[in-house]
Amino acid sequence: MALADLPSAWVIVAGIFSATASMISLAATIMHLKHYRRPNAQRFVVRIIWMVPIYAVSSWISLVSLNAAFYVDALRDIYEAFVVYCFFNLLVTYLGGERELLNKLHARPPVEYIWPVRLWAREMDAGDPYTFLSIKRGILQFVYIKPILSLLTMLLKVFGAYNEDNLSPTSGYLWITLVYNVTFSWCLYCLSMFFLALHRDLEPFRAVPKFFCIKAIIFFSFWQGVGISLLVKLGVIHSTDVFPSGHIALAVQNSLICMEMVPAAFGHWYAFSYRDYITPGLSGRLPLYYAFRDAFGHVDVWQDTLETVAGTQFNYRTFEPADGVAASWQKRINTGLRYSQGGRNKYWLADEEAGPSSYGSSGPGGAGNSDRFHNHWGDDMDAEQGMLGFVAATQDVEAEGLYAEARDMMYGDFNSPPDCTR
């Protein structure tokens, strides 16, 4: 099917919708790069926003040429899986990272599984590192399997064994669709369990509209294609003197995606707004070139993939909640907390084995010693400050004026470091 085969008005209208969606997404990307103040989160946001132009442009190219569609459809499918990975990591970043997330969940009661898993498992301990690793792998398996399905689809098309209008058991389309449905459903289930355990923590970050935008594009476009194939099977969409039914189905699907990407672009503009990352009083940001390089880099993806597949970092010793607060952790160690089996199990020593606690204890010699230590340290610091000749800090009027000017800059001050702590 070439460009001349379709009515020119059809292709032009689809192209206008595709270009509009792409321009909206490009503007959203530029605004994020100009306000690149939280690289840890915004690198994932920029990658997610680019799903819209990739869908829009690839769908329009598929209208122009079936030969080009052979390659761009595979690229679109692979990026679709990559967006799921980015969205999950964005949520983890919002919550302070994997360590902080598991520390939050440690003291919370277990969460009941959603049907159908609740038929054989009653509760999920979301604060368990191994449970979190299972959820993460359940989400990321779609990221790894989807590119494989795309490559298989290309091979089946080469050998003529893949037809979107053929749902018979002898067609590769049926089996690819079934495998895709299973792997994506499991990914969606794990994401839902993640949301269920942390929905209140995610409320300040407007996670629901973000989740809806991504789910609407990936899930709806997939089932839209299945529905069009069903219409072909039922004869509602049939061959004409010019086009076979399969080509008509492809043209309808790609045209609808081109049009649907415009509201999707507006939805992404709202859900993934750059304004969410502007903190009053903080002006630091990355220069545009470094922001672009960070957003479209791949080193973080590769490192996280290796750690997730290996799973060696996900154990009780690494994510011991008490370790997040040094004083509390030291108290527990001094009173007898011990690990075994590489951190998988924890146990407490008997009182006579643990010995008296001499750091931060509330018993005799504990808090008192701590207070005396603190007071002694404070006295030493005061004496040392006097010996070194330190004077009370005074404000530099000129420097304060520069700080105020930087905070009022429209895009922030790239001479100041961005906020990489959240």
QUIJO-V384549 format. One record per backbone hydrogen bond with DSSP energy under -1.0 kcal/mol. NH is the residue of the N-H (numbers start at 1). CO is the residue of the C=O. Records with the same first field share a line. If there is no record, write none. Layout:
NH: CO / CO
//
This chain:
5: 2
11: 7
12: 8
13: 9
14: 10
15: 11
16: 12
17: 13
18: 14
19: 15
20: 16
21: 17
22: 18
23: 19
24: 20
25: 21
26: 22
27: 23
28: 24
29: 25
30: 26
31: 27
32: 28
33: 29
34: 30
35: 31
37: 35
41: 38
42: 38
43: 39
45: 41
46: 42
47: 43
48: 44
49: 45
50: 46
51: 48
52: 49
54: 50
55: 51
56: 52
57: 53
58: 54
59: 55
60: 56
61: 57
62: 58
63: 59
64: 60
65: 61
69: 65
70: 66
71: 68
72: 68
73: 69
75: 71
76: 72
77: 73
78: 74
79: 75
80: 76
81: 77
82: 78
83: 79
84: 80
85: 81
86: 82
87: 83
88: 84
89: 85
90: 86
91: 87
92: 88
93: 89
94: 90
95: 91
96: 93
97: 92
101: 97
102: 98
103: 99
104: 100
105: 101
106: 102
108: 105
111: 124
113: 122
117: 114
119: 116
120: 117
121: 117
124: 111
126: 124
128: 125
132: 128
133: 129
134: 130
135: 131
136: 132
137: 133
138: 134
139: 135
140: 136
141: 137
144: 140
145: 141
146: 142
149: 145
150: 146
151: 147
152: 148
153: 149
154: 150
155: 151
156: 152
157: 153
158: 154
159: 155
160: 157
161: 156
166: 163
171: 168
172: 161
176: 172
177: 173
178: 174
179: 175
180: 176
181: 177
182: 178
183: 179
184: 180
185: 181
186: 182
187: 183
188: 184
189: 185
190: 186
191: 187
192: 188
193: 189
194: 190
195: 191
196: 192
197: 193
198: 194
199: 195
202: 198
205: 202
206: 203
207: 202
210: 206
211: 207
212: 208
213: 209
214: 210
215: 211
216: 212
217: 213
218: 214
219: 215
221: 217
222: 218
223: 219
224: 220
225: 221
226: 222
227: 223
228: 224
229: 225
230: 226
231: 227
232: 228
233: 229
234: 230
236: 231
237: 231
240: 243
248: 244
249: 245
250: 246
251: 247
252: 248
253: 249
254: 250
255: 251
256: 252
257: 253
258: 254
259: 255
260: 256
261: 257
262: 259
264: 260
265: 261
266: 262
267: 263
268: 264
269: 265
270: 266
271: 267
272: 268
276: 273
277: 274
278: 275
282: 279
285: 413 / 416
286: 36
291: 287
292: 288
293: 289
294: 290
295: 291
296: 292
302: 298
303: 299
304: 300
305: 301
306: 302
307: 303
308: 304
309: 305
310: 306
311: 307
314: 311
315: 313
319: 315
323: 320
324: 321
325: 322
329: 325
330: 326
331: 327
332: 328
333: 329
334: 330
335: 331
336: 333
337: 332
338: 347
340: 345
344: 341
345: 340
347: 338
349: 336
354: 350
355: 351
366: 363
370: 366
371: 367
372: 368
373: 369
374: 370
375: 371
376: 372
377: 373
378: 374
379: 375
380: 376
381: 377
382: 378
383: 379
384: 380
385: 381
386: 382
387: 383
388: 384
390: 385
400: 396
401: 397
402: 398
403: 399
404: 400
405: 401
406: 402
407: 403
408: 404
409: 406
413: 283
416: 413
419: 37
//
